[in-house]
Amino acid sequence: MSDHDQSLWRKTCQEHVESTSLSADLTVDLAVIGGGYTGCAAALTAARAGASVCLLEAQEIGHGGSGRNVGLVNAGLWLPPEDIRGYLGANAGDRLIDLLAAAPSAVFDLINQHGIACDPVRKGTLHCAHSTAGSRNLQTRYAQLTASGAPVKLLSAEQARQRTGSAAFHEALFDPRAGTIQPLAYVRGLARCATEVGAQVFTNSPVQSLKHTAGVWELKTSSGTIRAKSVMQATNAYHQHLQASAPAYVPVYYFQYSTGPLSDNLRASLLPGGEGAWDTGLIMTSFRMDSQGRLIIGAMGDLGHVGSGAHSAWIRRKMTALYPQLADQALVEGWHGRIAMTSDHLPKITRIGPNALSVHGFSGRGIGPGTVFGRMMAESLLANDPALLPVPIVSSHRESWAGLRRAYFETGAALTHLIKARFGP
Ligand SMILES: Cc1cc2nc3c(=O)[nH]c(=O)nc-3n(C[C@H](O)[C@H](O)[C@H](O)COP(=O)(O)OP(=O)(O)OC[C@H]3O[C@@H](n4cnc5c(N)ncnc54)[C@H](O)[C@@H]3O)c2cc1C
């Protein structure tokens, strides 16, 4: 059984995309590698602009982070605005902040325009302070976000209790621009729409080699070849093969569990306003409802190793600490995914050759950013104009001690969960 088979998103997905594996030789304007939000948004944009485009996905659409995530459509990155300006400079930083402030609108507009059946709920998100240090963090974010024009609100402990249905939080930062979706259905919907406007989408077609000869890119799978004027690689934390263009990132695992559909009474007591939520803990916890009234709760950790029992024991205690009324509820589905973190938490666009770009490192914020980056990278590649990109190209990107840091995050999360499962949340 794969680490994705037990996912609630696979069980409840209402979107389907017709696709086969590549079994021919084709010539196109743009070849896209990777069938997540970034690749699918790029293919949709290019096809809508009248370009010939094909997308190659190693497994199925949404196999990577796009089919496994929490489904929080956020307006921005992890980083507060001043940190973004600090890393990118004022001009590039402000441009990125503005682009990503509009990212939820870009996502929800696409969903509405194309009738993507992904349970869109635009009722905002709540970032919840789990401690007094968490409150200070939220106050800093609030000050910086409001100075940048974001319509966020800081809620008191009592308001946070009313909105989350939990007495566990000191404060909460409400962002009305954000919302939730069924993440796998959104990415499959994007791929379906791309095929409807002429993109060719091939699944179970890992690109095994990529080379540029005589002014043309050649992408080979085991049963076909694509020749393309330009290439966009959007493989993020699920990159396979293609060692020369492998992205450098710190892998961080995040798991989720879902209850079954709750009774109307229970449902009404949890997140009654429909927001998605997460807390300020270093080993963070997220929680949201789905359209059938299931609670989905998640935290950092890998369910695929021997110590993973600590995560499931801990998440049960955490759920009951947040919502004592759920003490008898079984956790039905459990799954995990891999996040590509960069040390500065900024996504990186790198050049992999003439008219060929790669992007990775959404650092846990890829629904809005992936949609926006995919669209703008396709526009930039088709126009051969780097000024159209959302961030400047970095000449190369390396992460040192990546394996160690991953081990630190996983050991840290497993140990924290083990200790807290025994002694309290
Ligand atoms: C558990 C979890 C929770 C998260 N929660 C949120 C959230 O609530 N909100 C949010 O905004 N973001 C969240 N994220 C981050 C978000 O899911 C990712 O940033 C986003 O999905 C990245 O999209 P992508 O298209 O760039 O890459 P992916 O969706 O990872 O897609 C990459 C694809 O490339 C394919 N591929 C790899 N190599 C090849 C090859 N050689 N040939 C062909 N195909 C190849 C893979 O099979 C994969 O399908 C979360 C991530 C995880 C894992």
Ligand as a Chemical Component Dictionary entry (heavy atoms), coordinates in Angstrom:
data_LIG
# 
_chem_comp.id                   LIG 
_chem_comp.type                 NON-POLYMER 
_chem_comp.pdbx_formal_charge   0 
_chem_comp.three_letter_code    LIG 
# 
loop_
_chem_comp_atom.comp_id 
_chem_comp_atom.atom_id 
_chem_comp_atom.alt_atom_id 
_chem_comp_atom.type_symbol 
_chem_comp_atom.charge 
_chem_comp_atom.model_Cartn_x 
_chem_comp_atom.model_Cartn_y 
_chem_comp_atom.model_Cartn_z 
_chem_comp_atom.pdbx_ordinal 
LIG C1  C1  C 0 1.094  17.243 4.090   1  
LIG C2  C2  C 0 1.223  18.583 3.431   2  
LIG C3  C3  C 0 0.419  19.641 3.868   3  
LIG C4  C4  C 0 0.470  20.859 3.200   4  
LIG N1  N1  N 0 -0.469 21.817 3.506   5  
LIG C5  C5  C 0 -0.578 22.909 2.712   6  
LIG C6  C6  C 0 -1.657 23.820 2.878   7  
LIG O1  O1  O 0 -2.561 23.636 3.699   8  
LIG N2  N2  N 0 -1.682 24.926 2.099   9  
LIG C7  C7  C 0 -0.755 25.147 1.129   10 
LIG O2  O2  O 0 -0.825 26.173 0.448   11 
LIG N3  N3  N 0 0.259  24.270 0.905   12 
LIG C8  C8  C 0 0.354  23.156 1.658   13 
LIG N4  N4  N 0 1.339  22.256 1.421   14 
LIG C9  C9  C 0 2.296  22.511 0.329   15 
LIG C10 C10 C 0 1.706  22.198 -1.035  16 
LIG O3  O3  O 0 0.992  20.983 -1.014  17 
LIG C11 C11 C 0 2.837  22.108 -2.067  18 
LIG O4  O4  O 0 3.645  23.261 -1.979  19 
LIG C12 C12 C 0 2.291  22.038 -3.479  20 
LIG O5  O5  O 0 1.423  20.949 -3.603  21 
LIG C13 C13 C 0 3.430  21.909 -4.472  22 
LIG O6  O6  O 0 2.848  21.746 -5.736  23 
LIG P1  P1  P 0 3.773  21.403 -6.965  24 
LIG O7  O7  O 0 2.912  21.358 -8.161  25 
LIG O8  O8  O 0 4.902  22.385 -7.027  26 
LIG O9  O9  O 0 4.429  19.997 -6.622  27 
LIG P2  P2  P 0 3.750  18.571 -6.352  28 
LIG O10 O10 O 0 2.301  18.670 -6.100  29 
LIG O11 O11 O 0 4.563  17.888 -5.317  30 
LIG O12 O12 O 0 3.905  17.828 -7.733  31 
LIG C14 C14 C 0 5.143  17.396 -8.236  32 
LIG C15 C15 C 0 4.850  16.253 -9.203  33 
LIG O13 O13 O 0 6.008  15.997 -9.986  34 
LIG C16 C16 C 0 5.972  14.617 -10.324 35 
LIG N5  N5  N 0 7.309  14.225 -10.804 36 
LIG C17 C17 C 0 8.440  14.127 -10.089 37 
LIG N6  N6  N 0 9.480  13.739 -10.882 38 
LIG C18 C18 C 0 8.967  13.591 -12.125 39 
LIG C19 C19 C 0 9.525  13.192 -13.375 40 
LIG N7  N7  N 0 10.839 12.895 -13.505 41 
LIG N8  N8  N 0 8.712  13.120 -14.461 42 
LIG C20 C20 C 0 7.389  13.432 -14.359 43 
LIG N9  N9  N 0 6.812  13.814 -13.184 44 
LIG C21 C21 C 0 7.596  13.898 -12.090 45 
LIG C22 C22 C 0 5.549  13.956 -9.006  46 
LIG O14 O14 O 0 5.057  12.645 -9.215  47 
LIG C23 C23 C 0 4.502  14.942 -8.491  48 
LIG O15 O15 O 0 3.169  14.558 -8.826  49 
LIG C24 C24 C 0 1.372  21.054 2.119   50 
LIG C25 C25 C 0 2.210  20.012 1.716   51 
LIG C26 C26 C 0 2.130  18.779 2.340   52 
LIG C27 C27 C 0 2.998  17.656 1.864   53 
# 
loop_
_chem_comp_bond.comp_id 
_chem_comp_bond.atom_id_1 
_chem_comp_bond.atom_id_2 
_chem_comp_bond.value_order 
_chem_comp_bond.pdbx_ordinal 
LIG C1  C2  SING 1  
LIG C2  C3  SING 2  
LIG C2  C26 DOUB 3  
LIG C3  C4  DOUB 4  
LIG C4  N1  SING 5  
LIG C4  C24 SING 6  
LIG N1  C5  DOUB 7  
LIG C5  C6  SING 8  
LIG C5  C8  SING 9  
LIG C6  O1  DOUB 10 
LIG C6  N2  SING 11 
LIG N2  C7  SING 12 
LIG C7  O2  DOUB 13 
LIG C7  N3  SING 14 
LIG N3  C8  DOUB 15 
LIG C8  N4  SING 16 
LIG N4  C9  SING 17 
LIG N4  C24 SING 18 
LIG C9  C10 SING 19 
LIG C10 O3  SING 20 
LIG C10 C11 SING 21 
LIG C11 O4  SING 22 
LIG C11 C12 SING 23 
LIG C12 O5  SING 24 
LIG C12 C13 SING 25 
LIG C13 O6  SING 26 
LIG O6  P1  SING 27 
LIG P1  O7  DOUB 28 
LIG P1  O8  SING 29 
LIG P1  O9  SING 30 
LIG O9  P2  SING 31 
LIG P2  O10 DOUB 32 
LIG P2  O11 SING 33 
LIG P2  O12 SING 34 
LIG O12 C14 SING 35 
LIG C14 C15 SING 36 
LIG C15 O13 SING 37 
LIG C15 C23 SING 38 
LIG O13 C16 SING 39 
LIG C16 N5  SING 40 
LIG C16 C22 SING 41 
LIG N5  C17 SING 42 
LIG N5  C21 SING 43 
LIG C17 N6  DOUB 44 
LIG N6  C18 SING 45 
LIG C18 C19 SING 46 
LIG C18 C21 DOUB 47 
LIG C19 N7  SING 48 
LIG C19 N8  DOUB 49 
LIG N8  C20 SING 50 
LIG C20 N9  DOUB 51 
LIG N9  C21 SING 52 
LIG C22 O14 SING 53 
LIG C22 C23 SING 54 
LIG C23 O15 SING 55 
LIG C24 C25 DOUB 56 
LIG C25 C26 SING 57 
LIG C26 C27 SING 58 
# 
